[in-house]
Amino acid sequence: MTTPLVNRSVMLWPESLQTDIDKQLIEGLASIGWQFQTSIFKKSSAASVGLAFIDLASLERSRAVLEKEKHCQWIVITAQEELKQIAKRLSLSNVYDYHHRPVDIDILSAMIGHCIGMQQLNTSEPEVHTEGPTKSLNLLYELACKVAKTDVTLLLQGPSGSGKEYLARYIHKNSARHTGPFVSLNCAGIQATLAQDELFGHEKGAFTGADQQHIGAFEQANGGTLLLDEIGDLPMELQGNFLQVLETRHIKRVGSSVQRPIDTRILAASHRNLFELVQEGHFRLDLYYRLNVITLEVPPLAARQDDILPLARRFLLEFESNHHVSKRLSSDAERQLCLHYWPGNVRELHNVITQAAILVDGDIIYAKDIQFSTPSGSGSSLKEHLERAEAEHIRSVLLAHQGNRNKAALQLGISRHTLYRRIKQLDVNA
Ligand SMILES: Nc1ncnc2c1ncn2[C@@H]1O[C@H](COP(=O)(O)OP(=O)(O)OP(=O)(O)O)[C@@H](O)[C@H]1O
């Protein structure tokens, strides 16, 4: 059953528009019922779709904002002559569509409605995954499925872009909480005062400028799951409060003395080794032990070669269902993808495929159409490529076991002696 379309909120970027044509477009959309939100950094926003007016001059700043606002699907509007270049250089997975001026209001309105509808479909009828694309992910996803049935706090580790949030969403969808909200909060780079507000919320009048009550992430995710991404960056002064929430399952809004119960499953993710942060004095040991009950380790894409083509095809199918255009990879393009080292992991693969699908006119993507945003591994031999993947995998397994070589060797299925030898030969930096 489809949820009725009740959400008419649309995010707007930039917050104040420069051209009269764009202002008129927004006024026109507002006159037919769309409500615009301009406080782009407010996590409590109801909008899951945004309009972004981008030109080449503002591209870099806009990209940073759109990338940060990844819970939102963006419809990008540009000048006709800049469209192709912007599509090529922006290439973000949360860009839903591109339009150039002059924009037809009715078409844009239908597109916004369609985008919201697609997201409601995705959240109201969650796809339940039963297996990952490779054997290594199958094991990981099987374990995730088991722990999804419990409410235990989990730590998800793995390099940036490897799929930690994807795994967190999978756990949420396969849990008894799947009809509740999934909220993701990135702790990286938030100042302590702002982070406290984002996590715990505040009462009206709690501080100068608090003219409205704000519900924090713990409460927004009530009945569902909260992912605290980059937990290693949570300011030290808030780590104690967070530990207390994990233990008491109560929170206190800023400016309130009332302890409120929360029914929120908490997942924490990090691309950094939390134990190292503990040793450096940046992360509390007691919180580390509280989080480290079960750790799920997502390997880098370079260490799961078998994933590259199934994922690439999955992204093309996703493109087809969003844009109603079918594209496929030639065998030389597939070879090219397999030779790349993917330092940006699955996110990079997603971007490369989406960009190629947008830019190629025909229905086949050839090797020449594939453009990597990171240095290509295609010049290296297969041996070099495999060695890099092996080194990366050994490094991530060692990190998962806080450098314990006995445990790492056991997980890797090799002897301790072989592990020592490979660390030396491959110059693994763990
Ligand atoms: N198994 C998968 N199948 C399909 N898409 C995937 C898969 N894993 C990751 N992705 C996609 O790859 C991109 C990056 O994944 P995700 O955001 O989960 O990575 P991450 O490890 O949380 O990154 P970061 O540490 O930077 O937050 C997303 O667009 C996600 O949808």
The ligand as an SDF file (V2000), in Angstrom:
LIG
                    3D

 31 33  0  0  0  0  0  0  0  0999 V2000
   25.8950   -3.0270   -1.3140 N   0  0  0  0  0  0  0  0  0  0  0  0
   25.5240   -1.8740   -1.8980 C   0  0  0  0  0  0  0  0  0  0  0  0
   24.6020   -1.8940   -2.9000 N   0  0  0  0  0  0  0  0  0  0  0  0
   24.2270   -0.7320   -3.4980 C   0  0  0  0  0  0  0  0  0  0  0  0
   24.7140    0.4760   -3.1940 N   0  0  0  0  0  0  0  0  0  0  0  0
   25.6240    0.5550   -2.2250 C   0  0  0  0  0  0  0  0  0  0  0  0
   26.0850   -0.6080   -1.5260 C   0  0  0  0  0  0  0  0  0  0  0  0
   27.0130   -0.2260   -0.6230 N   0  0  0  0  0  0  0  0  0  0  0  0
   27.1210    1.1220   -0.7410 C   0  0  0  0  0  0  0  0  0  0  0  0
   26.2840    1.5830   -1.6940 N   0  0  0  0  0  0  0  0  0  0  0  0
   26.1490    2.9830   -2.1470 C   0  0  0  0  0  0  0  0  0  0  0  0
   27.4520    3.5790   -2.1010 O   0  0  0  0  0  0  0  0  0  0  0  0
   27.3870    4.9180   -1.6000 C   0  0  0  0  0  0  0  0  0  0  0  0
   28.2710    5.0340   -0.3530 C   0  0  0  0  0  0  0  0  0  0  0  0
   27.7460    4.1810    0.6640 O   0  0  0  0  0  0  0  0  0  0  0  0
   27.5800    4.6460    2.1920 P   0  0  0  0  0  0  0  0  0  0  0  0
   27.1250    6.0780    2.2870 O   0  0  0  0  0  0  0  0  0  0  0  0
   26.7780    3.6210    2.8830 O   0  0  0  0  0  0  0  0  0  0  0  0
   29.1190    4.5780    2.6270 O   0  0  0  0  0  0  0  0  0  0  0  0
   29.7660    4.9200    4.0450 P   0  0  0  0  0  0  0  0  0  0  0  0
   30.7540    3.8460    4.3270 O   0  0  0  0  0  0  0  0  0  0  0  0
   28.6910    5.1550    5.0650 O   0  0  0  0  0  0  0  0  0  0  0  0
   30.5240    6.2740    3.7090 O   0  0  0  0  0  0  0  0  0  0  0  0
   31.0150    7.4450    4.7170 P   0  0  0  0  0  0  0  0  0  0  0  0
   31.9830    6.8070    5.6850 O   0  0  0  0  0  0  0  0  0  0  0  0
   31.7150    8.4100    3.8080 O   0  0  0  0  0  0  0  0  0  0  0  0
   29.7930    8.0080    5.3770 O   0  0  0  0  0  0  0  0  0  0  0  0
   25.9100    5.1920   -1.3290 C   0  0  0  0  0  0  0  0  0  0  0  0
   25.3760    5.8410   -2.4780 O   0  0  0  0  0  0  0  0  0  0  0  0
   25.3040    3.8000   -1.1770 C   0  0  0  0  0  0  0  0  0  0  0  0
   23.9430    3.7730   -1.5290 O   0  0  0  0  0  0  0  0  0  0  0  0
  1  2  1  0
  2  3  1  0
  2  7  2  0
  3  4  2  0
  4  5  1  0
  5  6  2  0
  6  7  1  0
  6 10  1  0
  7  8  1  0
  8  9  2  0
  9 10  1  0
 10 11  1  0
 11 12  1  0
 11 30  1  0
 12 13  1  0
 13 14  1  0
 13 28  1  0
 14 15  1  0
 15 16  1  0
 16 17  2  0
 16 18  1  0
 16 19  1  0
 19 20  1  0
 20 21  2  0
 20 22  1  0
 20 23  1  0
 23 24  1  0
 24 25  2  0
 24 26  1  0
 24 27  1  0
 28 29  1  0
 28 30  1  0
 30 31  1  0
M  END
$$$$
